[in-house]
Amino acid sequence: MDEISYAPAEGLLSFTWALIALPALGAAVLLLAGRRADRWGHWLGVITIGAAFALALALFGSLAGLEDKSAFLDLFTIVSVGGLDIEASLLLDPLSAVFCLLITGVGFLIHVYAVGYMSHDPERRKFFAYFNLFAAAMLVLVLGGNYFMTFVGWEGVGLASYLLIAFWQLKPAAATAGKKAFLTNRVADVGFLLAMFLMLGTLGTLDFAGVFSGASELSTTTSLALGLLLLAAACGKSGQWPFQTWLPDAMEGPTPVSALIHAATMVTAGVYLIARSNAIFSLNPDVQTAVVVVGALTLLFGSIVGCAKDDIKRVLAWSTVSQIGYMFLAVGLGGGAFALGIIHLLAHGFFKAGLFLGSGSVMHAMNDQTDIRRFGGLWRTMPLTYATFAAGWLAIIGLFPFSGYFTKDPIIAAAFAREGWQGWVVGGAALLGAALTAFYMTRLFVLTFHGPKRWTEDVHPHESPAIMTGPLVLLGLGSLAAGGLMASPVTEWLTPVFGEHHEAHGHLTHLQVTVATTAAVVLGAALAWLLFRGGTDEVPRAAAWPIRAARADLGGEAVNRGLFERPSRLAASASVAMDGRVVDGAVNGLSAAIGGSSRRLLTLQTGFVRSYALSILSGAVIVVAALMVVVTQ
């Protein structure tokens, strides 16, 4: 591979660090100011992320004017040991630039929405501090100029996600969900750390330029190991199989947190890591196959479970699991499909943020109820929320001309273009996932907004305030237009990172894929509409077992308990027993033996002179007798 280098940042681009500094400063001020910032702290959080978005737009424009589309900035040295130097460096290129716009742009809208959503929470100032911290950590992750800086952001996102998911820590379910997310993401950290150690051991550097330039010299075994370790890291962070269980539980946090984690930031980090490491993943077909398999399995897993959930946010959470699976599938296919995964990620940021914030608007109107079986007919009382939610629904199921059509169909076509029988299997899985997505999202939409009202008399649905509906309208517009407007320009923009994009041609033509996908989507949506337009009915006996399995997350939790939780508990119990009976037993036994001997010897100390004289005489007699025996021999 040719030597890779990045141009040094100049002019406005030398202020790339300020993208991170703005939300980080907001977080620091809000945390240090304490209760004194309660009245205005939320607006500081909004202003800092808004300023970061404005700066991201300006930097994007400056980057577009450069010929090589890259700006590298060295800040200071973090580690300098022997011949190893690790710099705190930033890289702004086409890939990191689009992520910066997504994080700050969609993040800004979520921040504004949260002002209204969290208006009655006494800890709102602290919430916005964590929100700013999350945005800053995600910006470090995508702007890092080497794997070490990416890992710093990786860890920061893990910390901030724990603080936000468990924000209502007095609620047991929220505290448990925060711990579950934190522990699962430690698995991702182990994969990332081992991958960095392997890079240092084989290539002697963590810099992107050095790693990508030397990747072609790695042996097949090393490239396989490196790719699988990075894949494990990506799966843990993005909630992909087999680490998908933490992501739906993250819904226990406030709804803006769900939108930020699922749409614009954390769960996309795994996709970013694979896309950034495209030079490594492109070297080994086995690694690419592993990514494709994980993506195909996860998109089906998430869509099947999503069909049976009744909690409005959990349906959307499993939808995120499935949609990230499509992104993994795309980046696993390699070549031009890398760009397809990123385009779907960007469109997903709009429609999934809109859907989550729309669900929060519904919950706001329904006294925080989340069971879609208790909704119905809300389109009459919440017209703005209904319209924007409908835009997100049409976008995610991928009907023409909404954004999902322009981003998901090309991924399905690329899947069918895979050689041999794998193309049919992977393409078929992606096509089935599209049908299931249309089914569960239509079920969610119909049960929430259509049919007879099913809420109790103490609930009085109403439209949310303007500070909440305003971001919904903007995200709804993005859901309608983002895919069509972005598909071709973004593909061209990402060419310096991924190379030229060529449309895939395989078992099916693009027209055939479009017809098949549209038919699958219409069929899935129509079936859901027919089944649920009148509300919920008893489940047919033939469908009872599959629905129970889906509601039990297809045994995902049971497998985790069987493979990880129970063995860990048994090992811990055995360790405690060994410590108590063997280690403590040996120490306590020795102590008891010494104590008992001391007590017996103590009886010899009577305090009477005659007793001591008798002991001395007895000893003398024994010594004399022994000497006589020796002399006589």
C-alpha positions, 0 to 999 in steps of 0.5 A: 500500500502507498504511504498515507499522509495527512496535510497539516491543519491551517487557518480555520482548520487549526481550530478543530480542537474547539469543536471538542472544547465547546461542549467540554467547557459547558459540561465543566461549568455546569458541574463546577457551578453546582446549584448556582447554575440551575436557572440557566444551566440548560441554556448554556448546554444548548448554546455550547452544542449550538456553537459547536454545530456552527463551527462544524459547518464552517470547518466543513466548508473549509475542508471542502476547499482543500484538494486532499480533503484532510487536516491533521492537528498535533496538540501535545505529546501524551506518551513518550517512552523509548521510541514510542511517541503517542500524540494527542492529535486530531484528524478532520477528513470527509469521514470525521466531518460528516460525523461532526455535523451529525453529532452537533446538528442532531445533538443540538436539536435533541438538546433543545427538545430536552429543555422542555422534556426535562423542565420539571426535573430538579436535576436538569442542570446536571442532565445537561452537563452530562449531555455536553460531556457525551457530545464532547466525548463522541467528538473526541472519538471521531476526530481522534488522529490515532487509535489512542485518541479514538480510545479516549473518546470511546471511554468517555462515551462509555462513562457519559452513557452510564451517567445518562442511562442511570440518571434517574438512579433512584429508579431500580430499573434505570440503575440496573440498565446503566450498570448493564450498559457499562459492563457490556461496553467493557467487553468492547474496551478489551477488544479495542485494547488488545487490538491496539497492543497488537498494532504496537507489537507488529507495526510499532505505531497507533497513528492512522497513517502508520497503521494503514500504510503498514497494514498490507505487510501484516500476515494473514493470521495477524490481519485476521486477529486484528480485524476480529478484535476491532469487530468485537469492540464495534459489536460491544459499543453498537449493541450488535450480536451477541452483545445486543441486550444492553441497548434496549435496556438503555431505554430506562433513561430519559427519552432525550438520552435514548435519542442521543445514544440511538440516533446521533452518537454512541451506537454509531461508534462501532460503525465508525470504527470499522469504517475508519479501519477500512484498510484493515478490514479490506485485507482479509475476506474472512474478517469481512465475512464475519462482519457481514454475518454479524450484520445479517444476524443482528438485523434479523434478530432486532426486527423479529424481537421488535415485532413483539414488544409493546413498550413504545421505546423498546420497539424503537430500541430493537429497531436501532439494533436492526438498523445498525445491523444494516450498517454493519452489513454494508461496511462488511461488504467492503469496497463502495459499500463502506459509503452506503453504510455511512449514508444509511447512518446519517439518514438514520440519525434524522429519522430515529432521533425524530421517532424517539423524540416523538415517542417522548412527546407521546409519553409526555401527553400520556402521563409517562405511559409507554404501552402502545396497547393503551394508546390509540387515536392520538392523531386527533389530539397530537397533530404535529407529533403525529405528522413528524412521527409519520415522516419517521415511520415512512423513512425507516420502512423505506418507501419512495421517496422517503430517505430510507428508500435511498439508503437501505435499498442500495445496501440490499442490492450490494448484499445480493451482489455478494458472490455465490450462494452467500449473496442469496442468503445475505440478500434474502436476510436483508430483504426479510429484515425490510419486510419485518421492519415495515411490519413492526413499525406500522404496528407501532404507528397504528396502535399509537395514533390510529384506531379507537382510544384505549387510554384511561379516564385519568389521562388527557392527551395534548400536544407538546409545547413548541420547544419540543415540537420545533425539533420534531418538525426539523427532524421530520423534514430531514426524515423526508429529504435527507436520504435523497439529498445525501446519497450521491453527494455523500458518496462522492464526498467520502471517496478520499476515504473509501475510494471510488464507489461502483454500483454493485451488480449481482444476482439481481439488478437494482430495479429487481431489488427495488421492486422486491423491497417495495413489495416486501415493505408494502406487504409487511405494512399492509399486514400490520395495518389489517391486524392492528387497525382496530386495536389489539386482539388475542394472539392466534394459538399458532402464533403464540409460541413465536410471539412468546419467544420474541418477547423473551428476546429470542432467548438472548437474556437466557443465553447470557445468564447461562453462559456468563451470569450463572458460571460467574456466580458459581465461580464467585461462590466457589472463590468465596468458599475456598477463601473461607474454608481453605485460606481462612481455614488454614490461617485460623487453624494455625492461629488456633494451634499456636493459641492452644499451645500457648495456653497449655504452656501457660499452665507451667508458669505457676509462680511458686519457687518450689515448683521452679526448683523442682523443675530445675532439679528434674532437668539436672537429673536428666542431664546427669543421667544422659551424661552417664549413659554417654560415658559408660558407652 
